Amino acid sequence: MYGTTARRRRATGPARSGTARRRTLAGLTVAALAAAGGLGLTGTANAAGASATTATTVSDATFSWGLDNTANAGAYFGGCNFLSAGAAGDTGASAPWTATTPSPGYATHAGNVTVEKPNTAGVYAEPTWATKCQGPDGSPVSTSTNTGTRVKIAGGTGSVDAAANTATVQWTGSFTSAFYGGMVYWTATDPKLTVNSDGTGKVTATLSGYGADMTDPTKWAPLPATPVTLADLTGVTVTDTGFTVNPSYRGVSVTLPAGASPQYTSGSDWGSWPQSFVDFQALTGESSYWYSSNLNDTDKVAQPISVSWSAAPSTPVYHPELSVSPTANLKDGDTVTVSGTGYDTTTPNAHGTGNAGAYVELGWIQQAGWQPSQGFPAATRSNVGAIWVHSTPTAGAANEALLNDDGSFQVTLTIDAAALDAKKLDGGTPAVFTVGAGGGVNAGAEAAAPISLADAGTPAPGDDQQTITATLPAHSGSFSWTIDGTDRAVTLADAVDKGAYLEATGSLLPVTVTDTRTGGPAWSVAGQIGDFTGGLSGKYLGWTPNVTTPGAGATPGAAVAPGLTAGNGLTDAATLASAGDSHATGSATVGAGLDLQVPAGTPGGTYTATLTLTALS
């Protein structure tokens, strides 16, 4: 069964005008993708910390792998098993390749992908069609020897953190594995590496190919693109330049379809490639070549994977946060305490020693944006005074203070009402804010905390003046939204086999929106999902919003179709419900029908994604 269980963090309360309130539905889980299933949504709220993390962005990562000895060994028919760069075309039948078929066919270079094999000195070079089945010494390989060929993919991009022992790297490109001279073959596209801090990880990719059968030479059918795990990893140690690791194989059990050769679990080399990979190979006719079946089992052990990238210093990522006390009804001469955490401590001072630090400023900022790092000009902010916080403040200087090694500081500022009034910006908000100092723009030093100023009163009119006073009602009431239910779980109906895809449907738990604000300001609730674990794209999920209990001006958002053949499904943010300005107060219940459509060849297993609901009011 597919299975969907949804847990969501519940929150209520008034929302400020123009604010976004977001809830994360973490863990949209799809289990046992076959003809039926139980899709699970699990939710927790995520919060960003105010600390710095180290990471290195890489753009030149290289992935090298020879799969296993069988993938490059001599074959009983067709010469040998071999690797080819790129996605191979359709031969139209289970038949050995030639130098010109299929089209595209055999290649040693395609985009970022290169196929290469060693000579006796261990020097790798691209083979030719004529030499692809020769060993390092130039002689033809047999069923007990192999060519040593490997696939090498360049240009991987992502983020690595040697200190945290984590990595996420994506490659673009395809390679094809052909057995028996090409009588059966499959293609892997866009491998992705993920390494967790505990040293576990995986390599995923999307597989495609053709279904064949050794006992039925007439069988030949295109297979749908299917996300799988190519390799499960343990014991990974991420370094500044990469790593080499042996994928899991020995001792791994696998569940096999009816009629498949049984898995042998004796000897030192019994094991299996990942379950989803073997499931796909059952469709190509190769499944028994990827687990111990008592035939050349030693050659099926996965070979080491090597990943490398250019050594580079770790780049800290900072999340500065600012707090001010007190913040409300501040009068001329009042003193406020300003505390900062998570500030950049590594950017050097371009005009002296130590780090650049930040300027702590009292003034005005534009609500629509003021940060220099986002390209907003100086005219979007103004200040009446500043204190420079950095690592080497001048002793006794009133306008300098210490920025601690952990990125924290504390200073005091005094309210100068006249100066603030003189620097007031149209449409601006009074605030304490920080910007990068030391001669550079720095997002790691930008934060703001709004304040409010006491009413200075209206000066007495002159002999030729009149005082005009108008009283406008303040917006009263509140906006809130909650997700109904106690166990916060959603279960999709059993999946229906539609031939080219599997479909499971269900409904979100109802969302109750309550808006009692005077004037009826506009609001909206939107949703967006990330990709599932295991390489399954979140685009396969769509929805049809509905309003089950009218009120608060609620209207449903537009339906979003699953992205099985086109579109991005709910991976693009989509409106669940909304209301325009000047709507009536009240409450509404909104929801959506869920529609999951996945490729027919999607392997069984458990997949988890994160769905986030965001309310704007």
Secondary structure, 3 states (H helix, E strand, C coil): CEECCCCCCCCCCCCCCCCEEEEEEEEEEEECCCCCCEEEECCCCCCCCCCCEEEEEEEEEEEEECCCCHHHEECCCCCECEEEECCCCCCCCCCCCCCCCCCCCCCCEECCEEEEEECCCCCEECCCCCCCCECCCCCECCCCCECCCEEEEEEEEEEEECCCCEEEEECCCEEEEEEHHHCEEEEEEEEEEEECCCCCEEEEEEEEEEECCCCCCCCCEEEEEEEEEEEEECCCCCCCCEEEECCCCECCCCCCCCCCCCCCCCCCCCEECCHHHHHHHHHHCCHHHHECCCCCHHHHCCCCEEEECCCCCCEEECCCEEEEECCCCECCCCEEEEEEECCCCCCECCCCCCECCEEEEEEEEECCCCCHHHCCCHHHEEEEEEEEEECCCCCCCCCEEECCCCCCEEEEEECCHHHHHHCCCCCEEEEEEEEECCCCCCHHHCEEEECCECCCCCCCCCCCCCCCCCCCCCCCCCEEEEECCCCCCCCCCCCEECCCEEEEEEECCCEEEEECCCCCCCEEEEEEECCCHHHCCHHHEEEEEEEEECCCCCEECCCECCCCCCCCHHHCCEEEEEECCCCCCEEEEEEEEEEEEEECCCCCCEEEEEEEEEEEC
